[in-house]
Amino acid sequence: MKEPILIGIAGGTGSGTSTLVQEIAAEFQDSVCLLSHDYYYKAHDDMPYEQRCLLNYDHPSAYDTDMLVEHLQLLKQGLTIHRPVYDFSDHNRAKEVVEVKPARVIIIEGILIFADESLRNLFDIKLFVDTDADVRILRRILRDVEERGRTLESVVTQYLTTVKPMHEQFVEPSKKYADIIIPEGGRNHVALSMVNHRIRALLAEED
């Protein structure tokens, strides 16, 4: 198999990166494998649940980015990896892993993937989804309450104490590293068409 094309998709929490990922994946289907930086949150088996709840999950130090970099390098070599699974309701890494096989297009999504130079340098295409802050917080509330079993109060508190400050300190500055900035993510059909065209061109160069 030819060396895969790595696409990094970043943006603030609730910006719509997942929608963009799904749209690109639908276009290239079996040629794509997907990874999220969130899979690589560090394990904290040494901490009680109450202490894990207080951790800052929006800071770069919350992630085992070195493991993600290692896994991407293995995928580029055509090797299968076993990525971790994170249990958001328990705030800890689960015991099981998921097998991920290499593909022609590898998409990595996460709010902080451009903040780390070693990770950032692996990407052939870097996309940043830029969405209004009011929209992002509403989406975050809905996701965390409905999908992750959080209370409304805990989500709002976390947003004000860690999410917003970390966005301003790390996420927003990392936008400068993007090749393309996409307002509204997957809903921006013009930008999506341009991105898909670029991916097809890169794939054609390698054939």
N, C-alpha and C positions, 0 to 999 in steps of 0.2 A: 504494500500500500504506500502511496505517495505520502510525504510528510503532511500532516493535517494543517489546516488554517485555523488559527486560534482567534476568536472574537471575544473581546471583553466588553460587557455592557454594564455601565455604572449609572448611578443617579441616586438622589436622596430617597429615604424611606417613603414608600407609597407613590413614587414618581411614575410608575408604569413600566418599569424594566421587565417585569414578568410577562406583560402583554407583548412587548416587543420580542422577547425571546420566543414566545409561542408562535408569533407570526413568522419569524425567520425559520423556526423549526418546521412549521407546516409547509413552507416553501421547499425545503431541502430534504425533509422526511428522513429516510433511512441513512442519509449521508451525515446526520447530525447526532452528536451526543451533548448532553447538557450537564453542567455542574454549577452549583451555587456556592459562593463563599460561606454562606450560612451553614452548610454541611460541616464546615471545618472549625466551628466554635470549639474551644478547648474543653477537655474533660475536667470536671471538678469533683471527683469522687471523694476527695478529702474534706469537702465542705458540707455542712448540713443544708437542707433545702432553703431555710430562712436566709442563710448567708449568700447562697447562690442567687437568690432573688435580688440582692442588693448590688450585684456586679454591674459594671458598666459595659453593656454588650454592644455599644456603638463606638467603642474605642478600638483602634487597630490591635492592641494587645490582647483583645478578647479572642482573636482568631489564631489558629495554628496555620499561618500562611506558608510557613516553610514546608509543611506537609502538602499543601495544595500545589506549590511550585514543583515539588518532587513528583507529584502525581501527573502534572501536566507534562513534565519532561519525559516521563515514562510513556504516556500516551503518544507523544510526538515520535517516540521510538517504535511505536506500533505494539506496545505492551499493554496488557489488561491491568487495571488497578482495582482496589477494593476501597471505596470511599467510606468515610464514617457517616453515621446517621445521628442527627441531633434531636433530642426530645425537648421541644419548647415548653411543654407543660411542666416538665420536671427540671428545666434549666440545667440539663446535663447531657453529655454524650451517651447515646444508647449503646448496648452491647453488640448489636448486629452491625454488619457492614453490607454494602451493596456493590456488586460487581459491575464495573463500567469498562466496556470494550472500546478500543480506539475507533475513530470515524474520520471521514475527510474534513468535516467541519466540527470544531469543538467550541461551544459557547459557554463562557463563564460569566455569571451574573453576580453582582454584589455592590453594596454602597461604597466599599472602601478598596476595591480592587485596583484603582489607579493611584492610591496613596502609598503603595509599596513598590519601590523601584524594581526589585527583582521579579515581582509578579507582572508589573506593568510592561516590562521589556519583552515578555514572552508573546504579547499580543500582536497579531498582524493587522487587526482593525480594532480601534478603540472608539466606542460609542458612549455618549453621555446623554441620558434622558433628563431634560430640564422641564420641571413642572412646578406650578405655583404652590407655595408652602401651605396655603389653606386647603387645597385639594389633597396634598400629601398627608396631612395630619388626619383628615377625615377617613382616608383610605386605610391609614395605619390603625385607627380605632376599630374600624369594621373588621379588619383582618385579625387583629390580636384578640378581640372579644369573641368573634364567631369561630375562628379557626384554631386559636391557641388557648382558649379557655381563660383569658384574662378578664379582670374586672375593668369597667370604664375608668374608675378612679386610678387604678394602678397604671393604666396606659397613659393617661393624661399626665400623671406625676412623672413617669419615666420620660415622656416627651419633653417636658419642661426642664428636667434636671440633667438628662444626658443626651437624648436624641437631638434636640435643637442645638445645644452647644457643640456637640461633636460634628454635626453637619456643618456648622459655621467654621469649625477649626480644621476639619479634615476633608469632608466630602466636597464642599463647594470649591475649595482651592484646587482639588484634583481635577476639576473640569478642564483646566488649561491643558491637560495632557491628551484630551480627546481629539481624535481625528475628525469626528463629526458630532455636533451637538443637535439633538433631536427634541424639539418641543413636543410634549404630550406622547412621546414614545410610539407604541404600536398603533395609535390612532392617527398618527401622521403618515398617511398613505403615500404621499409624495416622497418623503424621506425614506420610508420603508422600501419603496420601489428602487431608489438609488442604492441603498445598502445591498439589496438582493442582487442588483445588477453587478455591483463591485465583487460580491462573493462569487458569482458565476464567472466573472472575468478571471479571478484568481484561480479558480478551479480549472478553467480552460488552459491557463498558462502552464499548469502542472501536468496536463494530459499529453 
